[in-house]
Amino acid sequence: MYMYEDYLRLLSPPEAVKHEIARYKKASAKLIGNYKSMDSPAHISVQHLERQKPFMAETNVSKLENSLNELPPILLHVDGFKYFTHLHSKMTIYAHIRITPAVDDWFTLLKKKLHIKKTIIPHITIVRDIPEKDFNLLWPHFKHKKLVEPFWVNELKMLKRESFAPSPQWLPFKVFEFKNLKDMANSAESIINRQAAAENQINLF
């Protein structure tokens, strides 16, 4: 057992969405070359815990699992692209997750269960922390894309890595299921409508 470990909690979209995001990542790399997050599978980051004592994290797993089991699966929609501006003229382009009152309420409850106080902007990173010149080259190809993809999220994944390893690698640690199914039926019709819209995708740049 390591002295300290980092933990990453995330929401993982289905394979169809991962594949679509991977296509945009590869298309971006053809224009600007290698970049951070290029090989990272599509996901929605929820919480990053650094330098934790492993026994402390594992002691609380059972309690956390019971709490997260009370959450219902959530219907999310990728809806176009946006970007973040960072220090030193760095930029991140991401797939936007549509925020509705229901989605906002769900993330508020998730934050409460995970004791997260900071704001979460649900998103799927495409290119992270790139120079402004690369952003100016890429963004014109993204800003008018009408990517719309609905998908269910029914679990939270937790990864871990050794904090001070020379080349730390994220490894699977635990999966927490959202088992409250009582609110899912009302969203079924919305999925069907969005799936139809998603079939009308335009070509990549």
N, C-alpha and C positions, 0 to 999 in steps of 0.2 A: 504494500500500500504506500502511495506517495505521501509526502509530508503536506503538500498543498495541491489543490486541483482547482481548475476553472470549470465552470458549468455554463452551458448555453441552453436556454429554454426557447423553443421555437414551434411554430405551426408549419406543417408541411403540406403543400398542395398535392393533388393527385398527379400521376405520371403524365397525363395529357398536358397539364399546365406546366410541369417541369420541362417537358419537351419543347413547348412553345417558347418559354423563356430562354432555354438553351439555344434556340435558333437565333434569337436576338443577340445573345452574348457572342455567338460565333460570327454573326454578321458585323457586330461592332469591332471585334478583334481584327477582321479583315481590313477595316479602315484605319484603326489606330494602333494595332499591334497588341501585345500582351498587356494586361492590366489587372489590378486587384479584383478579386471576386469572379474572375473569368471562368474558373473551373468549379465554383461553388454551386451546388444544386439549389434550385429555387426554394426559398423558404421565407417565412415572416418571423423576424427576430422578436422575441418577447422580453427576454431578460438575460443579461450576461453577468454572472457572478464570478469574481476573480479572487484567487488565493484563498480558497475555502479549505477548512480541515475536513478531509473525507468522512471521518466518523460522524461529524456534526451534520453533514448533509444527508448521509444515509440514515441516521437516526430519525429524521423527520420525513422520510419518504412515505411511510405508511399513512401518516396523518395527512400529508399533502395529497396522496392518492385518493383518499376518502373524500376530501374536499373538492377536488377537481372532477370526481365522478358525478357530482351533483350538477355540473354544467351540462347544458344541451349541446349537441353538435350545432355548428353555426354555418349558415350559407353566406359565402363571400363572393364578391365579383371583382375580378381584375377589370379595370375600366380606364384604358388609356395610360399615358405616361406623364410623369412629372419629374422634378429634380430638386435636390437640396444644394444649397451653397455652403461651403465650408471655409475655414480660415485658409489663408495663403492661396486664394484663387483656385481652390479645388472644388470639384463638382461631383455629384452622384446622380445618375439617372435611374429611375425606378418605375416599376409597374404599379400604378395607383390602385389601392383597394377602396372601392366605393363605401363611403360612410353614410349609413342610414341611422335613424333613431334606434332601431333594433340592434344594429351592429355596435353602435356606441354604447348602448346599455350592456351588451355582452362583454365588451372589452373592459368596461368599468368593473363588472363583476369579476372578471379574470384577474384584473389588477388587485382587487381587494383580496382575493384568495392567495395571490402570490406576494402580497405586501409590497406592491410596487406603487411608489408615489409619483414618479415622473410621468410625463405624457408619453403615450405610445401612439405613433403614427403608423398604422399597419401598411406595409409596403413590401414589395419584392424587388431587391436590388438587381439592376442589370449591369451597370458599370459603376464602380465605387471609387471615389477619391481620385478622379482624373484631372489633369491640368486643364486650364480654361481653353487652351488652344484645341485640345482633343474634344472637349465638350462642344465648342463652336463647330467642329466638323461633324459631330454625331447628332446633335440636337435637331437640326433641320429634318433629319430622317425620322425622328421620333415624334415630333410635336403634333403632327396631324394624323398619326396612326390611331385607328379606332379599334384597338384590341379590346374585345369584351369576352371574358371567360368566367362563367359561374362555376363554383365548386364548393363542396362540403368539406369542412374540417371537423373531424370527430375525435381528435386526440392532440395532446401536447407532447412533444418529444424533448427529451433532455439528453444532451451530450456532455462529455467531460474530457479533459486533457490535463496532463501534468503541467503545473504552472511554470516550472523553471526548467523544463526539458529543452535541450538544444534545438530540436525541431518538433515542437509539440503538434500532435495530430488529434483532431476531434474524434472520439469514439462513442458509440451508442451507450447510454447508461440506463435510461428508463423511459417507458411510454405510459402516459396517463390518459385513459380514455374518458371522453365526455359521454356519460351514460343516460342522461336525462332526455328521453325521447318524446316527451309529451308535447313539445312545441314544434316538432319537425313537420307535421302534416300540412300546416298552413303555408309552408314554403315550397311545397312540391310543384305547384303551378308556376311559380316564379322560375324555378330551375328549367322547366320545359321551354318557357319563353326565351330565356337567356341562351340556352343551348342553340335554339334556332338562330338567334342573332350571331352567335359565335361562328356559325358555319359560313358566314359571309365575310371571311377574312380576306384582306388584300395582301399582295405579295410583299415580301421584305424588300428593303433597299439593296 
